[in-house]
Amino acid sequence: MSLAEQVRMAGVVGAGGGGFPTHVKLASQAGIVIANGAECEPLLHKDAAVMERQAGEVVRGIELAMDAVGAAEGVVAVKGKNRHAVEAVEAACKGSRVRLQVLGDYYPAGDEYDLVYTVTGRLIPPAGIPLQVGVVVCNVETFVNLAAAHDGKPVTRKTLTVAGAVREPLTLTVPLGTSYRALLEAAGGATVSDPVFCVGGLMMGETVTDAELPVTKTTTGLVVLSRQHPVVQRKLTPAGAQNRIGKSACDQCRYCTEFCPRFLLGYAVEPHQVMRSLAFTATGVEHWNSWAALCCACGLCTLYACPEALFPKEACDQAKEAMRKAGLKWSGKKEVAAHPLREGRRVPVRTLMKRLCVMEYDHPAPWREVPVAASSLVLPLKQGAGLPNVPRVRPGDRVSAGQPLGEVPAKALGAILHAPVDGRVISVTDRIVLERIS
């Protein structure tokens, strides 16, 4: 069985948040394989912990991937500030075909376009993917899961950080389907009376209030904040209010564009132009929307660059959605050249944290073996890009840890879901609820 098929059967997806099924990448050809350990989101330490604890498995996974895609070079990209992770990776790389690449502490150094350019000097074509310049990029945890898949072990657990307004920030590994409430308890509980969860981080994550939501294959962390925190207040502002504020207050200063990481790489992303479209009604929308098409939704324009606290990232999100609904695709120049001032305009993560008002939460979140109280697990049938699983179990069925709970057609995009623990199926809808059996 090929590595790509082993990885497909194990249900491996991008563990850094993207969730793209990894077997698709392994079925291609590339010259370089990059493990993305940049981890740019403030307060999250999941990738650093994975590299500190499992650097050998990261390197083994990279070499397996290199053999699968025919690559001659493997790279682990790690921020220099994560000294213990750097040391662990450096030691694991000795005698292998993989090298270490030390990155600066900038946001968003982990963006695929930014990372590929930093490591290789190659610019991915506009609206393209790394494979088009001969590169495969996966998160470091994905390579650990890839190595496990080679050994016949499916994805049933997730490593993530719990940080922010909690008593004991930590990184831990839990069964898929574990509730946010159980994670909060593992971190000693919240230090605020009205906790809100920034799932996946402050910048690109989703802000939710439901503590019963489950950990999935793409959950990288929870940042817990008070509902009154300025970042949360901004995240929870309704779209209509965002648009009205932008329409009335945007003075076209261009700061959102001048700090945009994709603009600084030379791509046609100009959020200030998208903000103009808020004043349009029946004309011009398609033209201005095109300036959002290559946006990576990093949130830097909204949460850092805009001096008036407007919402250019959200305007870009709306523009991209409008283009999708209208069947419009980006079409522009293919030639790209990095901005000459790119290095001088990169945003240090510490500076970003000050702007986000989260310096008081800047504490280590080391990995710890912590028992998590979760008698039942909630497992969405879709936990990555592509189609949801078709259930293979029914209420009342007993299942064993690692058993497939669903299936995805062999040639369809998607990832198979497996039972994280021994248990009994309680219900099957668009999710499977599993009662743990001790």
N, C-alpha and C positions, 0 to 999 in steps of 0.2 A: 504494500500500500504506500502511495506517495505521501510525503510530508503534508502536502496541501490537503489530501483526503483525511489524514489523521487529524489535522487541525479542524477541518470541517466537522468531523464526527465528534470532536471534543467541544464544539460550540465556542471557539475562541473568537473574540471580537476585540477591537481597539479598546484597551483598558484605560486610556487617558481621557476618555469622555466622548470621543467621536463614535465609537461603536461600529466601525466598518468591519465586516467579516474578514478575518485575516487570511483565510484560505484563498481568497481571490488574489491577494497580492502575491502569495507564494506560487501561484500558477503562472506568473509572468517571468520576464527576464530583466535583470538589472545588473549594473556594475558595482553599486555601492549599497550597503544596508546600514541604516542609521537607527540606533536606539535613542529615542527621545526621552531624556531625563531632565529636561530643562525646568519643568515644573514652575511656571511663572505666577500662578495665582497666589496672591498674598495669603499667608497663614497656613497654607497646605504643605505637608511634608511627606506625603505618601510615597512619591517616587524616590526621594532620598532614602527613606526607610527600606524600600525594596532593594535598592542598590547596596545599602549597608549590610543587609541580611542575606541577600541572594545574588550577589554579584556574579558568582560562578554560574548560576543558572541563566542569568541575563546573557553572559558571554556564550554559554552553550547554545542558547536559543538563537543568538545572532549567527553563529557558525552553521547551525542547521539551516537557517533561512538563506545564508550565503550559498550553501550547496544547492538548495532548491531552486534559486533564481540565477545561479551561475555568477555570483558576485565575487570579485577579487579583493574587495575591501569591506571591512566592517568597522563601525565607529560607535562609541558610546559618548553621547553629548551630555555633559554634566556641568552645572554651575560651580565655579571655583569656591564659592562660599560654603558649599556642602562638603567640608573637608573630609569627614569620615566616609562619605560616599565616594569621593574622588580616590581616597586611599584604597578602599575595597575594590573598586573597579580597576584601578591601576594594577593591583596585585593579581586580580583575576585575568587580566589581559596578557600577563607574562606567558610566553610560550604559545599564544594563540595567534590567530590572524586578525585580531580585533585591536584597535587602538582607542585611546582616550582623547576626547576633544573637550577642553575646558572652556566654558562659556562665561561671559560677564553676567552680572545680576541685573538684567534689563527685562522690561515687560514690553511685548510678549515674545521673548526669545524662543519659546517653544512652538510658536506658529510654524506650521510646516514650511511655508514659503520662506520665512525668515531663517529657519534652521538650515534648510537645504542651501541657501545662499551663504550662510556663515560657514558651513562645513565644507562645501564644494566650490563656492564661487559661481554656481549655476543658478539662473533665474528660471523658475517654472513658467511655462507659457501662460498668459492670462486665461483664467478660468480652467487651467489645466491641473494635472496631478504630478507628484514627484516622479512617477514612472516615465513620464515624457522626457525627463532629463537623466534617465538611467538610475533612479534612486528609489529604494523602498524605505519608508519610515514607519516605525511602530513605537509605541510607548514601551518603556522598560518592563513594566509588569506584563505586557502582552508577550514579550519574549520569554518570560518565566512560564507563562501559560502555554506557550508554544513548545517549550522543552518538556513540560509535563504531558502535553498531548502526544508527543513523540513516545513517551513512556506509557501511553494508554490511559492517562488520567484526564477527565473532562473538567471544565470550569464549573466549580460549585461554590467558590468562596471569593471574597473581594477584600482587598486591602484599601483602607481609606483613613483620612484624618478627621478628627472631631476637634474643632478649635473655636476661638472667639470667646463669647461670654459663658464659659463653662469652668467648673472648679479645677479640673485636671485635664488639660489638653493632651491628646494622645493620638497615636496612629495604631490601628488594630486590624486584624483580619477576622471577618465574620462570614457566616453562611449567607448566600444570596437570599433575599427575601426578608432579612432582618429589618425591623422597623426603626425609624429615626428615634422613636421614644426609647428603645432599648440602647441605642448608641448614646443618647443623651445621659441615660442612667450610668452607662459604662464610664462616661467622662465626669462622673460625680454630680451630675445635674447642672442646670443652668444657674447663672448668677444674676439673672434678670427675671422679672415676674411674667413677662410677656414675650417669650422667645419666638424668633422667626428664623427659619432655616434657609441659608444661601447654599443650595445644593450644587456642588461642583465649583464653588468659589464666588467671590464678591464681584468679579468682573464679568465672566461669561456664564456664571451659573444661573439657575432658576431659583427665584425666591418664593418659598411656600410656607404655610403655617400648619399644615396637617402633619402631626407627629406620627401618624400611623402609616405614612407612605413607606415603601420598602427600598432597601438597597438593591441595585441592579448591577449588571456587569460593567456599566459605565460610570458608576458613582465613585468619584475621586475623593470626596470629602464633604463635610458639613461645617459651615461657618455659622455659628449661632450668634445672633445679635438681638438687641431689643427692637421692638416695633418702632420705637421713637428714634432709633439711630438714623442719621441723615442718609446713609446709603440705602437703608430699607425704605425710608420715606420716599426716596426718589424711585426705587425699583417698583414700589406699589402705586405710583402715580398712574391713573388711568390714561390710556392712549389718547383719548379725546382731549384731556387736559394738557398732556404733553404737546399735542399739535397746536392747541390754542396759544400756549405760552411761547412756543417756537415761532409761530406766525407773527405774534405781536412784538417779540423781543429780539429776534436774531438780527444782528447788524452786519452780518457778512464779514466778520473780522478774519476769517480763514484759519484761526488757530486749530480748529478741529481737523482741517485738512493738513496743515503744516506739521502736526504731530502724528498723523496717521501712519502706522508702520507699513501698510501696503503702498501708500503714496510715496513714502520715502524709499521703497524698493523700486519705484518707477511705474507702478500700476495706476490705471485710470480710476482712482477712487478719490472723490472730492466731496466729503460730507457737507461742506458749506453750500455746494450747489444743490444737493438733495434737500437741504433745509429751505431753499427757495421754492421748491415745489409745494410746500405747505400753503403758499399763497395762491397757487393755481387751482383752477376748477376744471374747466373743460378742455383746456389746451396746454400743450407743452409737457404733460406728465411723462410721456414715454422718453422724451429727450433727457429730462432731468433724472429720471429713475436710473438711466444707464450709468450714472456716476456712482451708484450704490452697488452695481452688479458684482463687483470684485471685492466688496467689503468682507472682512473675516469676522466681523461682529466681536472684536476684542473688547469694545467698550471704552477704550482710552479717550475717544473724543468726548463722550458724555461725562465720564467720571473723573477725567483729569484735565483735558485741554480747554474745554469751553469755559470762558471767564464769567458767563452768565448762568451757568448751571442749567443749560438747555439739554435737549435730548437728540443729538444728531445720530447716534447709533440706532436708536429706536426708529428714527425717520428712515434710516437705511434699511432696517428690517422690514418696515412697511412697504418701502419701494420695491424690495426684492420679492416680497409676497405678491404685490400688484403685478410685477412682471411675470411671475410664474402663472398667475391666474389668466393673464392675457396671452400667454404663450410666447412671450418676448424673451429673447436670449441676447446676451451681450455680444456685440460685434464691434470691434475697434482695432486699433493697431496691435500687431503681434510683437513688435520690437519693444523691449523693456531695458531700461538702464537705471541703476540705482542713483538716487539723489546725491549730489556731492556733499550735502550737509547731513546725511543720514546718521553718521556716528555721533555728531554733536547734538542731535535731537532725540536720541534714545532716552527712554525714561527709566531711571533706576527704580527698582522695586521699593526700596526704602522711601524714596521721595513720593512714590505713588501711595504708599501706606499712610504717610502723613496727610496727603490730600484726602484719603478715604476716612480719616479719623479713627484708625484702628491700631495705632502704635501701642496702646495700652494692652492689646492682646497679642503682642509680638513675643510669644514664649515658645520654647521648644515643645514639640509634640512627639516624643519618642515612641517607637513601637513597643507595645506591651502585650503580653499574653493575658487577656482579661476575659473572664467568663461573661457571656452576654445572655441575659434572661430573655428568651424568646421561645415560648411554647408553640407558636405557630409562625409560619413563614408565608409571605405573599409573593408570588412569582408571576409577574406579567409575562404573557406569551411572546411579547415583542420586547427585546432588550438590546437592540442595535439597529443598524440600517437594514432595510429590506423587509421581507414579509414576516408576519408573526408565525409562531409555531402552530401547527395543527395538533391539538391535544391527542395523546396516546393513552391517557388514563381517564378514569371516571370516578365520581364521588364514591368513597368507600374502599377504593383500591389501596393496598399496602405497597409501598415502594421502598427500594433500597437506595442508599447514598450512591450517586453516580449514575443511576438508571435514567435513560432518556424519558422525559415527560411529554415530549412532543417531537414533531418532525417538520422539516422544511424540504420541499422538493429538491432533488439533487442539483438541478441546474438553476434553481432560483436563488436570489440573494437573500440571505438570512442566516441565523445561527441557531443550532439545536439547543434546547433547554434541558438541563439535567437536575435530578433531585439533589439538593445540597446535603440532606440528612436522611436517615431512615424515618419513614413517617407514613401517615395515612391521609389520603386525599379527602378534604372536606368539601370543596366546591371547585367547579370548573366553569369559568365564563371567559372574559378576555384575560383572566389570570387564574392561576391555580393556587388555592389555599391549602397548605400542607400542615398537618398537625405532627409535631415531632414525637417520635417514639424513642424513649430512653433505651 
